[in-house]
Amino acid sequence: MRRSRKTAALLSAATLVGTLVSTHSPVSGAAEATTYVVLADSAATVDGAIAAVEEAGGRVDRVNRAIGLVTASSSDTSFVAAVSANTDVAGVARDTPIGSTPADAAQRRDTVENEGRLDAAGGNGGNGSGDDGDGDEAAEPLAAFQWDMQMIGATPEGSYDEQPGRRDVLVGIIDTGIDGNHPDIAPNFNRDLSRNFTRDIELIDGDCADEPDQSCDDAADVDEDGHGTHVAGTVASPINGIGMAGVAPNVTLVNLRAGQDSGFFFLGPTVDALTYAGDNGIDVVNMSFFIDPWLYNCRNNSADSAAEQAEQATIIDATQRALDYARAHGVTLIAALGNEHQDLGAASKTDDISPDFPPGTERFRTVT
């Protein structure tokens, strides 16, 4: 999953139910309106859900018709109750703007972001020892340090010799982005198909004015967190004589960014990335994250309030629809099991990081 989960939780705040943030940045003066995701009862009742939003005085900001997810905003405190009462609606979850972050958050963010950066200049910069078409793959300069690849036989004598992947296989990385200009990524990167489904939120991700492009809207070849680029390299860093090679060094990488710079993943961008994959011929997607703010989503955990249970149920249902949609359109889905060293099949598990918004509200939960 994403880099040190607990560190990321300290660095920033996610929305109350990890939903898509509206297209306008939640800055001072906009706090009177709350953003919601409204899940239609089915894809066929999206128009009814839209009508329910409008009848309740809400504004429709975005619609994902593939799975029936409507992003809306309203300042009416009765909005949730009014929309939930409509038979065309399966669930409603809210997204609360963030009011403040810890004073030292920016410093901690800079510290973490500067850790583990790959110095590409350290490679030999060679002309490439890559695949010459006959399956005779040479070892990369840093291959000796790739204990993970050695464990699974992703080596010149192992899987590379049998099947290093094909260029026509598209692997989507749903993560914090991919640095498409990285020398050990670029040869396998498909810029045309890549998309960014997020927008930087300054109170979470840092001041946009301080970024290289001085914008909250990152291009589809940018990764200001680093996690997505790390994952992409593990999957398909090419054999080119520069540094390391991935599991399948000949496949094509597509950036399907759904994660914020700060490492949080919201519901809206995640389901949009999944439905996009299904609609655009992506063969495989890798998902090394969880959808905030709950590490484990439960419909009826007694440790959670009724409102929290309803929010988690909406996350479960919307995500499942998106996964089903992608699978039905030929996408093979790969997901990480987590960083917590927990037996997911055990009768009960512990969760001490949820909900991760607002900061400091996490509590200990037992999840059966």
One Martini backbone bead per residue (centre of mass of N, CA, C, O) as a GRO file, in nm:
protein
  368
    1MET     BB    1   0.103   0.030  -0.006
    2ARG     BB    2   0.144   0.313   0.097
    3ARG     BB    3   0.337   0.488   0.239
    4SER     BB    4   0.361   0.526   0.543
    5ARG     BB    5   0.058   0.544   0.673
    6LYS     BB    6   0.100   0.708   0.938
    7THR     BB    7   0.253   0.942   0.812
    8ALA     BB    8   0.031   1.029   0.614
    9ALA     BB    9  -0.179   1.093   0.836
   10LEU     BB   10  -0.005   1.331   0.955
   11LEU     BB   11   0.035   1.511   0.699
   12SER     BB   12  -0.286   1.472   0.656
   13ALA     BB   13  -0.620   1.520   0.526
   14ALA     BB   14  -0.917   1.377   0.478
   15THR     BB   15  -1.206   1.303   0.400
   16LEU     BB   16  -1.464   1.169   0.573
   17VAL     BB   17  -1.513   0.951   0.304
   18GLY     BB   18  -1.320   0.961   0.061
   19THR     BB   19  -1.403   1.165  -0.154
   20LEU     BB   20  -1.464   1.359  -0.402
   21VAL     BB   21  -1.344   1.653  -0.485
   22SER     BB   22  -1.426   1.929  -0.585
   23THR     BB   23  -1.327   2.149  -0.836
   24HIS     BB   24  -1.312   2.323  -0.596
   25SER     BB   25  -1.123   2.463  -0.372
   26PRO     BB   26  -1.108   2.434  -0.011
   27VAL     BB   27  -1.138   2.740   0.082
   28SER     BB   28  -1.173   3.019   0.209
   29GLY     BB   29  -1.539   3.069   0.203
   30ALA     BB   30  -1.646   2.748   0.126
   31ALA     BB   31  -1.771   2.607   0.398
   32GLU     BB   32  -2.090   2.618   0.350
   33ALA     BB   33  -2.021   2.388   0.153
   34THR     BB   34  -2.099   2.050   0.080
   35THR     BB   35  -1.967   1.748  -0.023
   36TYR     BB   36  -2.111   1.481  -0.223
   37VAL     BB   37  -2.200   1.137  -0.255
   38VAL     BB   38  -2.425   0.978  -0.490
   39LEU     BB   39  -2.581   0.664  -0.494
   40ALA     BB   40  -2.732   0.494  -0.707
   41ASP     BB   41  -2.921   0.216  -0.728
   42SER     BB   42  -2.846   0.243  -1.037
   43ALA     BB   43  -2.751   0.311  -1.354
   44ALA     BB   44  -3.066   0.365  -1.430
   45THR     BB   45  -3.098   0.599  -1.175
   46VAL     BB   46  -2.937   0.865  -1.218
   47ASP     BB   47  -3.154   1.076  -1.288
   48GLY     BB   48  -3.301   1.043  -1.017
   49ALA     BB   49  -3.060   1.135  -0.843
   50ILE     BB   50  -3.032   1.412  -0.966
   51ALA     BB   51  -3.316   1.506  -0.894
   52ALA     BB   52  -3.280   1.475  -0.588
   53VAL     BB   53  -3.063   1.686  -0.559
   54GLU     BB   54  -3.222   1.926  -0.679
   55GLU     BB   55  -3.473   1.905  -0.485
   56ALA     BB   56  -3.263   1.955  -0.230
   57GLY     BB   57  -3.070   2.202  -0.342
   58GLY     BB   58  -2.851   2.090  -0.515
   59ARG     BB   59  -2.531   2.049  -0.681
   60VAL     BB   60  -2.407   1.931  -0.976
   61ASP     BB   61  -2.060   1.838  -1.051
   62ARG     BB   62  -2.067   1.512  -1.103
   63VAL     BB   63  -2.069   1.217  -1.334
   64ASN     BB   64  -2.089   0.850  -1.305
   65ARG     BB   65  -2.261   0.637  -1.512
   66ALA     BB   66  -2.135   0.353  -1.491
   67ILE     BB   67  -2.220   0.349  -1.153
   68GLY     BB   68  -2.387   0.593  -1.022
   69LEU     BB   69  -2.210   0.869  -0.953
   70VAL     BB   70  -2.274   1.165  -0.756
   71THR     BB   71  -2.149   1.487  -0.744
   72ALA     BB   72  -2.223   1.714  -0.472
   73SER     BB   73  -2.368   2.030  -0.343
   74SER     BB   74  -2.442   2.166  -0.004
   75SER     BB   75  -2.595   2.379   0.271
   76ASP     BB   76  -2.802   2.173   0.359
   77THR     BB   77  -2.868   1.985   0.646
   78SER     BB   78  -3.106   1.802   0.489
   79PHE     BB   79  -2.983   1.659   0.241
   80VAL     BB   80  -2.937   1.361   0.319
   81ALA     BB   81  -3.228   1.290   0.398
   82ALA     BB   82  -3.366   1.371   0.132
   83VAL     BB   83  -3.203   1.187  -0.065
   84SER     BB   84  -3.228   0.908   0.087
   85ALA     BB   85  -3.551   0.890   0.040
   86ASN     BB   86  -3.490   0.812  -0.237
   87THR     BB   87  -3.534   0.528  -0.445
   88ASP     BB   88  -3.277   0.609  -0.643
   89VAL     BB   89  -3.112   0.580  -0.370
   90ALA     BB   90  -2.845   0.411  -0.190
   91GLY     BB   91  -2.641   0.660  -0.112
   92VAL     BB   92  -2.469   0.886   0.127
   93ALA     BB   93  -2.176   1.100   0.123
   94ARG     BB   94  -1.942   1.302   0.282
   95ASP     BB   95  -1.746   1.620   0.235
   96THR     BB   96  -1.509   1.781   0.434
   97PRO     BB   97  -1.361   2.052   0.476
   98ILE     BB   98  -1.050   2.178   0.551
   99GLY     BB   99  -0.922   2.400   0.806
  100SER     BB  100  -0.653   2.243   0.913
  101THR     BB  101  -0.304   2.213   0.993
  102PRO     BB  102  -0.031   2.136   1.109
  103ALA     BB  103   0.239   2.341   1.142
  104ASP     BB  104   0.451   2.086   1.058
  105ALA     BB  105   0.351   1.950   0.791
  106ALA     BB  106   0.537   2.061   0.568
  107GLN     BB  107   0.801   1.955   0.687
  108ARG     BB  108   0.721   1.654   0.686
  109ARG     BB  109   0.664   1.634   0.386
  110ASP     BB  110   0.950   1.707   0.285
  111THR     BB  111   1.098   1.479   0.428
  112VAL     BB  112   0.952   1.238   0.295
  113GLU     BB  113   0.986   1.318  -0.011
  114ASN     BB  114   1.320   1.302   0.019
  115GLU     BB  115   1.288   1.009   0.056
  116GLY     BB  116   1.408   0.774  -0.170
  117ARG     BB  117   1.529   0.905  -0.404
  118LEU     BB  118   1.614   0.861  -0.730
  119ASP     BB  119   1.934   0.874  -0.873
  120ALA     BB  120   1.970   0.868  -1.204
  121ALA     BB  121   2.277   0.952  -1.224
  122GLY     BB  122   2.381   0.666  -1.108
  123GLY     BB  123   2.373   0.557  -1.363
  124ASN     BB  124   2.522   0.464  -1.671
  125GLY     BB  125   2.364   0.579  -1.927
  126GLY     BB  126   2.331   0.388  -2.133
  127ASN     BB  127   2.221   0.242  -2.443
  128GLY     BB  128   2.141  -0.036  -2.369
  129SER     BB  129   2.055  -0.395  -2.279
  130GLY     BB  130   1.813  -0.489  -2.400
  131ASP     BB  131   1.582  -0.624  -2.593
  132ASP     BB  132   1.661  -0.813  -2.900
  133GLY     BB  133   1.420  -1.052  -2.943
  134ASP     BB  134   1.564  -1.340  -2.820
  135GLY     BB  135   1.554  -1.338  -2.485
  136ASP     BB  136   1.838  -1.197  -2.421
  137GLU     BB  137   1.888  -1.089  -2.101
  138ALA     BB  138   2.025  -0.838  -1.929
  139ALA     BB  139   2.157  -0.710  -1.659
  140GLU     BB  140   2.117  -0.473  -1.439
  141PRO     BB  141   2.303  -0.264  -1.242
  142LEU     BB  142   2.076  -0.314  -0.983
  143ALA     BB  143   1.999  -0.623  -0.960
  144ALA     BB  144   2.147  -0.713  -0.693
  145PHE     BB  145   1.923  -0.542  -0.513
  146GLN     BB  146   1.674  -0.732  -0.622
  147TRP     BB  147   1.536  -0.944  -0.412
  148ASP     BB  148   1.244  -0.967  -0.515
  149MET     BB  149   1.308  -1.076  -0.802
  150GLN     BB  150   1.466  -1.323  -0.706
  151MET     BB  151   1.230  -1.464  -0.552
  152ILE     BB  152   1.044  -1.473  -0.841
  153GLY     BB  153   1.233  -1.490  -1.109
  154ALA     BB  154   1.299  -1.185  -1.216
  155THR     BB  155   1.519  -1.275  -1.458
  156PRO     BB  156   1.724  -1.355  -1.715
  157GLU     BB  157   1.692  -1.675  -1.631
  158GLY     BB  158   1.392  -1.646  -1.607
  159SER     BB  159   1.119  -1.476  -1.703
  160TYR     BB  160   1.262  -1.311  -1.927
  161ASP     BB  161   1.325  -1.563  -2.107
  162GLU     BB  162   1.015  -1.636  -2.143
  163GLN     BB  163   0.842  -1.348  -2.035
  164PRO     BB  164   0.868  -0.988  -2.051
  165GLY     BB  165   0.651  -0.906  -2.232
  166ARG     BB  166   0.418  -0.679  -2.400
  167ARG     BB  167   0.345  -0.383  -2.554
  168ASP     BB  168   0.019  -0.446  -2.577
  169VAL     BB  169   0.026  -0.438  -2.271
  170LEU     BB  170  -0.188  -0.276  -2.037
  171VAL     BB  171  -0.079  -0.098  -1.739
  172GLY     BB  172  -0.248   0.022  -1.469
  173ILE     BB  173  -0.176   0.289  -1.232
  174ILE     BB  174  -0.335   0.319  -0.924
  175ASP     BB  175  -0.223   0.627  -0.793
  176THR     BB  176  -0.002   0.912  -0.750
  177GLY     BB  177   0.143   0.840  -1.011
  178ILE     BB  178   0.369   0.915  -1.295
  179ASP     BB  179   0.698   0.954  -1.396
  180GLY     BB  180   0.733   0.988  -1.739
  181ASN     BB  181   1.053   1.107  -1.724
  182HIS     BB  182   1.177   0.872  -1.622
  183PRO     BB  183   1.439   0.681  -1.741
  184ASP     BB  184   1.297   0.402  -1.598
  185ILE     BB  185   1.001   0.465  -1.764
  186ALA     BB  186   0.960   0.611  -2.045
  187PRO     BB  187   0.977   0.365  -2.257
  188ASN     BB  188   0.680   0.250  -2.113
  189PHE     BB  189   0.514   0.518  -2.160
  190ASN     BB  190   0.165   0.627  -2.185
  191ARG     BB  191   0.054   0.944  -2.239
  192ASP     BB  192  -0.221   0.937  -2.392
  193LEU     BB  193  -0.379   0.743  -2.174
  194SER     BB  194  -0.321   0.917  -1.951
  195ARG     BB  195  -0.453   1.010  -1.617
  196ASN     BB  196  -0.601   1.270  -1.402
  197PHE     BB  197  -0.847   1.253  -1.123
  198THR     BB  198  -0.717   1.496  -0.977
  199ARG     BB  199  -0.682   1.759  -0.720
  200ASP     BB  200  -0.520   1.970  -0.554
  201ILE     BB  201  -0.499   2.020  -0.195
  202GLU     BB  202  -0.353   2.247  -0.010
  203LEU     BB  203  -0.424   2.141   0.289
  204ILE     BB  204  -0.280   1.865   0.202
  205ASP     BB  205  -0.045   1.915  -0.048
  206GLY     BB  206   0.009   2.206  -0.059
  207ASP     BB  207   0.131   2.467  -0.218
  208CYS     BB  208   0.095   2.535  -0.549
  209ALA     BB  209   0.311   2.770  -0.573
  210ASP     BB  210   0.553   2.555  -0.489
  211GLU     BB  211   0.534   2.426  -0.747
  212PRO     BB  212   0.674   2.388  -1.050
  213ASP     BB  213   0.376   2.473  -1.192
  214GLN     BB  214   0.189   2.641  -1.005
  215SER     BB  215  -0.033   2.399  -0.967
  216CYS     BB  216  -0.327   2.192  -0.901
  217ASP     BB  217  -0.284   2.077  -1.202
  218ASP     BB  218  -0.174   1.782  -1.296
  219ALA     BB  219  -0.020   1.601  -1.494
  220ALA     BB  220  -0.005   1.264  -1.640
  221ASP     BB  221   0.340   1.280  -1.566
  222VAL     BB  222   0.293   1.306  -1.245
  223ASP     BB  223   0.481   1.262  -0.915
  224GLU     BB  224   0.471   1.408  -0.580
  225ASP     BB  225   0.524   1.137  -0.405
  226GLY     BB  226   0.638   0.832  -0.555
  227HIS     BB  227   0.473   0.569  -0.530
  228GLY     BB  228   0.379   0.521  -0.825
  229THR     BB  229   0.665   0.501  -0.947
  230HIS     BB  230   0.754   0.261  -0.782
  231VAL     BB  231   0.535   0.068  -0.886
  232ALA     BB  232   0.595   0.096  -1.189
  233GLY     BB  233   0.886  -0.015  -1.168
  234THR     BB  234   0.811  -0.293  -1.058
  235VAL     BB  235   0.646  -0.371  -1.310
  236ALA     BB  236   0.806  -0.184  -1.583
  237SER     BB  237   1.095  -0.160  -1.589
  238PRO     BB  238   1.331  -0.139  -1.814
  239ILE     BB  239   1.570  -0.278  -2.032
  240ASN     BB  240   1.848  -0.015  -2.040
  241GLY     BB  241   2.113   0.022  -1.848
  242ILE     BB  242   2.044   0.206  -1.580
  243GLY     BB  243   1.916   0.010  -1.330
  244MET     BB  244   1.623  -0.143  -1.341
  245ALA     BB  245   1.374  -0.407  -1.330
  246GLY     BB  246   1.080  -0.543  -1.387
  247VAL     BB  247   0.857  -0.793  -1.410
  248ALA     BB  248   0.754  -0.644  -1.699
  249PRO     BB  249   0.969  -0.479  -1.919
  250ASN     BB  250   0.757  -0.473  -2.196
  251VAL     BB  251   0.533  -0.319  -2.095
  252THR     BB  252   0.265  -0.087  -2.064
  253LEU     BB  253   0.225   0.228  -1.912
  254VAL     BB  254  -0.055   0.365  -1.711
  255ASN     BB  255  -0.179   0.658  -1.583
  256LEU     BB  256  -0.417   0.635  -1.292
  257ARG     BB  257  -0.484   0.890  -1.111
  258ALA     BB  258  -0.611   0.884  -0.745
  259GLY     BB  259  -0.386   1.026  -0.582
  260GLN     BB  260  -0.255   1.224  -0.371
  261ASP     BB  261   0.029   1.376  -0.277
  262SER     BB  262  -0.031   1.272   0.033
  263GLY     BB  263  -0.172   0.960  -0.019
  264PHE     BB  264  -0.466   0.993  -0.074
  265PHE     BB  265  -0.786   0.814  -0.133
  266PHE     BB  266  -1.063   0.872  -0.317
  267LEU     BB  267  -1.353   0.765  -0.441
  268GLY     BB  268  -1.400   0.910  -0.711
  269PRO     BB  269  -1.121   0.871  -0.856
  270THR     BB  270  -1.118   0.563  -0.832
  271VAL     BB  271  -1.374   0.495  -1.003
  272ASP     BB  272  -1.284   0.651  -1.252
  273ALA     BB  273  -1.033   0.478  -1.311
  274LEU     BB  274  -1.184   0.208  -1.349
  275THR     BB  275  -1.377   0.291  -1.580
  276TYR     BB  276  -1.157   0.383  -1.774
  277ALA     BB  277  -1.020   0.113  -1.806
  278GLY     BB  278  -1.271  -0.029  -1.932
  279ASP     BB  279  -1.301   0.192  -2.180
  280ASN     BB  280  -0.956   0.166  -2.271
  281GLY     BB  281  -0.809  -0.129  -2.271
  282ILE     BB  282  -0.717  -0.220  -2.002
  283ASP     BB  283  -0.571  -0.512  -1.872
  284VAL     BB  284  -0.429  -0.388  -1.606
  285VAL     BB  285  -0.454  -0.326  -1.247
  286ASN     BB  286  -0.296  -0.143  -0.985
  287MET     BB  287  -0.367  -0.159  -0.611
  288SER     BB  288  -0.182   0.038  -0.361
  289PHE     BB  289  -0.450   0.081  -0.159
  290PHE     BB  290  -0.689   0.284   0.018
  291ILE     BB  291  -1.002   0.409   0.104
  292ASP     BB  292  -1.080   0.684   0.243
  293PRO     BB  293  -1.084   0.676   0.604
  294TRP     BB  294  -1.100   0.353   0.593
  295LEU     BB  295  -0.938   0.065   0.630
  296TYR     BB  296  -1.219  -0.058   0.723
  297ASN     BB  297  -1.522  -0.152   0.581
  298CYS     BB  298  -1.847  -0.125   0.746
  299ARG     BB  299  -2.193  -0.182   0.798
  300ASN     BB  300  -2.201  -0.313   1.134
  301ASN     BB  301  -2.020  -0.171   1.336
  302SER     BB  302  -2.048  -0.107   1.676
  303ALA     BB  303  -1.812   0.121   1.676
  304ASP     BB  304  -2.014   0.264   1.489
  305SER     BB  305  -2.206   0.475   1.362
  306ALA     BB  306  -2.468   0.509   1.159
  307ALA     BB  307  -2.330   0.713   0.971
  308GLU     BB  308  -2.067   0.551   0.931
  309GLN     BB  309  -2.198   0.302   0.811
  310ALA     BB  310  -2.324   0.443   0.565
  311GLU     BB  311  -2.060   0.544   0.444
  312GLN     BB  312  -1.924   0.264   0.410
  313ALA     BB  313  -2.143   0.142   0.227
  314THR     BB  314  -2.096   0.336  -0.008
  315ILE     BB  315  -1.806   0.258  -0.064
  316ILE     BB  316  -1.853  -0.038  -0.119
  317ASP     BB  317  -2.062  -0.016  -0.352
  318ALA     BB  318  -1.905   0.168  -0.548
  319THR     BB  319  -1.651  -0.006  -0.573
  320GLN     BB  320  -1.784  -0.268  -0.671
  321ARG     BB  321  -1.896  -0.154  -0.931
  322ALA     BB  322  -1.623  -0.071  -1.055
  323LEU     BB  323  -1.498  -0.353  -1.053
  324ASP     BB  324  -1.715  -0.492  -1.222
  325TYR     BB  325  -1.685  -0.313  -1.469
  326ALA     BB  326  -1.390  -0.371  -1.533
  327ARG     BB  327  -1.413  -0.680  -1.553
  328ALA     BB  328  -1.635  -0.679  -1.782
  329HIS     BB  329  -1.397  -0.515  -1.964
  330GLY     BB  330  -1.115  -0.696  -1.914
  331VAL     BB  331  -1.001  -0.641  -1.629
  332THR     BB  332  -0.726  -0.699  -1.431
  333LEU     BB  333  -0.719  -0.730  -1.074
  334ILE     BB  334  -0.483  -0.569  -0.849
  335ALA     BB  335  -0.415  -0.616  -0.492
  336ALA     BB  336  -0.327  -0.520  -0.195
  337LEU     BB  337  -0.301  -0.635   0.155
  338GLY     BB  338  -0.094  -0.459   0.314
  339ASN     BB  339   0.100  -0.312   0.608
  340GLU     BB  340  -0.016  -0.454   0.895
  341HIS     BB  341   0.021  -0.765   0.940
  342GLN     BB  342  -0.265  -0.892   0.874
  343ASP     BB  343  -0.515  -1.130   0.909
  344LEU     BB  344  -0.785  -1.125   0.693
  345GLY     BB  345  -0.906  -1.417   0.809
  346ALA     BB  346  -0.963  -1.331   1.074
  347ALA     BB  347  -1.202  -1.278   1.312
  348SER     BB  348  -1.007  -1.034   1.402
  349LYS     BB  349  -0.924  -0.683   1.391
  350THR     BB  350  -0.717  -0.397   1.382
  351ASP     BB  351  -0.788  -0.028   1.416
  352ASP     BB  352  -0.586   0.291   1.459
  353ILE     BB  353  -0.652   0.499   1.180
  354SER     BB  354  -0.964   0.530   1.223
  355PRO     BB  355  -1.044   0.801   1.116
  356ASP     BB  356  -0.827   1.023   0.907
  357PHE     BB  357  -1.074   1.228   0.959
  358PRO     BB  358  -0.963   1.428   1.138
  359PRO     BB  359  -0.695   1.490   1.289
  360GLY     BB  360  -0.710   1.285   1.584
  361THR     BB  361  -0.981   1.081   1.537
  362GLU     BB  362  -0.864   0.835   1.580
  363ARG     BB  363  -0.935   0.485   1.663
  364PHE     BB  364  -1.005   0.202   1.823
  365ARG     BB  365  -1.070  -0.101   1.637
  366THR     BB  366  -1.283  -0.377   1.599
  367VAL     BB  367  -1.275  -0.618   1.329
  368THR     BB  368  -1.488  -0.885   1.209
   0.00000   0.00000   0.00000
